[in-house]
Every structure is written in structure tokens, then in C-alpha cells.
Amino acid sequence: MRTIAAVIAGAGLFLAVAPARAHHSFTAVFDGNRPVKVTGTVTKVEWTNPHAWFYIDVRDETGTVTNWGFEGDGPTRLLRAGWTRNSMKVGDVVTIEGSGAKDGSAHGHATTVTLASTGQRLFTGVREGQ
């Protein structure tokens, strides 16, 4: 019986720390010297720890749509900065400013999100290296 309890406890501990493995340093992934500013339509909002992620479809001058992913701070820090789970919803048009990914992909670390419908500007937190 103790063996089963130990296995269950070990599995629970492993699952509890799994999200921490996804955490990273700002400078490992993003380039503070590569500013990005894009406007698009929200396709997905992940209100999760350790960082929230926002995804938007951005249409370039040729009409090509690229889905960008932006990291923000964790939910607790976003709440302290004035966010709610409903601050940004799928279908909203937003302008996101931040730092681009080091690898040049369509990812970035968001510093501000401006809602087109209201002009409200929300801050997402500042990372080291900025």
C-alpha cells in the first residue's frame, strides 16, 4: 500500500513541477533590441502560469495573414496591472508592442496591448533586458 501511495505522490510532484520547466529567461528567447509593433485580431488568449500568451492574426501589405504569439506576464501580475480575464477576447482588434523573438519567428514578448475598440492601453510587465 505504501508503494502505491509513493508512486501517486511522486507522479503528483512531477506533474506539479512540469509547468516550471517551460519557464525561461527573457534574454534566452527575446531580443530587447528588436522592437515589434503589430495590429491584428485576437485568435486565442491563454491565461496561464508562468506567462499568459496572446495570439493575433496580422495581415501584411500583401494580404498574407500570419498568426503571431506574444508572451505577457503571469496572471497575478497582469491582474495587478489592471487586467481581467475578459480584458482581451477572441475577435478583438489590438495593437501589441514589445520585443521580437531572437530567432526571427512570429513571436514576441508584449509590453503593451492597445484595444482598438476603446483605445485602452494595458501594460503586460517588463522583463530583464528591456
C-alpha positions in Angstrom: 0.0 0.0 0.0 2.9 2.4 0.8 4.4 1.7 -2.6 1.2 2.8 -4.4 1.0 5.9 -2.2 4.6 6.7 -3.0 4.1 6.3 -6.8 1.0 8.5 -6.7 2.8 11.2 -4.6 5.8 11.1 -7.0 3.6 11.4 -10.0 1.8 14.3 -8.4 5.1 16.1 -7.7 6.3 15.5 -11.3 3.0 17.0 -12.7 3.2 19.9 -10.3 6.7 21.0 -11.4 6.2 20.3 -15.2 5.0 23.8 -15.9 8.1 25.3 -14.3 10.3 23.5 -17.0 8.7 25.8 -19.6 9.8 28.9 -17.8 12.7 30.8 -19.4 14.8 33.9 -19.2 13.6 36.9 -21.4 17.1 37.1 -22.9 17.1 33.4 -23.8 14.2 33.8 -26.2 13.6 37.5 -27.0 15.7 40.4 -28.2 15.2 43.6 -26.3 16.9 45.4 -29.2 14.3 44.1 -31.8 11.1 46.1 -31.2 7.9 44.9 -32.8 4.5 46.6 -33.2 1.7 44.7 -34.9 -2.0 45.2 -35.2 -4.4 42.2 -35.7 -7.3 40.3 -34.5 -7.1 38.1 -31.3 -7.4 34.4 -32.1 -6.6 33.0 -28.7 -5.8 34.0 -25.1 -4.0 31.6 -22.7 -4.4 32.9 -19.2 -1.8 30.5 -17.7 1.3 30.4 -15.5 4.1 31.1 -15.7 3.2 33.5 -18.6 0.0 34.4 -20.3 0.1 34.2 -24.1 -1.9 36.2 -26.7 -2.3 35.2 -30.3 -3.3 37.5 -33.1 -3.8 37.3 -36.9 -1.7 40.0 -38.5 -2.3 40.9 -42.2 0.7 42.3 -44.1 0.7 44.7 -47.0 0.3 41.8 -49.5 -2.7 40.4 -47.7 -0.8 37.4 -46.1 -2.1 36.6 -42.6 0.5 35.4 -40.0 -0.6 34.3 -36.6 1.7 36.0 -34.0 2.2 34.7 -30.4 3.0 37.2 -27.6 4.1 36.3 -24.1 3.0 38.5 -21.2 3.5 38.3 -17.5 1.7 35.7 -15.4 -2.0 36.2 -14.5 -1.3 37.6 -11.0 1.0 40.4 -12.3 -1.5 41.1 -15.1 -4.3 41.4 -12.6 -2.2 43.9 -10.6 -1.6 45.8 -13.8 -5.4 46.2 -14.3 -6.2 43.2 -16.5 -9.1 40.8 -16.1 -9.7 37.5 -17.9 -12.0 39.5 -20.2 -9.7 42.4 -21.0 -8.9 40.9 -24.3 -11.2 38.5 -26.1 -11.1 36.5 -29.3 -12.2 38.8 -32.1 -10.9 42.0 -30.5 -8.6 44.1 -32.7 -5.4 45.0 -30.8 -2.1 46.6 -31.3 0.7 44.9 -29.5 4.1 46.4 -28.9 7.1 44.5 -27.5 10.3 42.7 -28.3 10.7 40.2 -31.1 11.9 36.6 -30.9 15.7 36.1 -31.3 15.0 33.5 -34.0 13.0 36.0 -36.1 9.8 33.9 -35.8 6.4 35.5 -35.4 6.7 35.5 -31.6 7.4 38.3 -29.1 7.3 39.5 -25.6 4.4 42.0 -25.2 5.0 45.2 -23.2 1.7 46.9 -24.1 -1.6 46.0 -25.7 -3.9 48.7 -27.0 -7.5 47.8 -27.6 -8.8 49.3 -30.9 -12.4 49.5 -29.6 -11.7 51.7 -26.6 -8.1 52.9 -27.0 -7.4 51.4 -23.6 -3.7 50.6 -23.2 -2.8 47.7 -21.0 0.7 47.0 -19.7 2.0 43.4 -19.6 5.0 43.8 -17.4 8.7 44.4 -18.1 11.3 41.7 -18.4 15.0 41.9 -17.8 17.0 43.1 -20.8 14.5 45.8 -21.7 
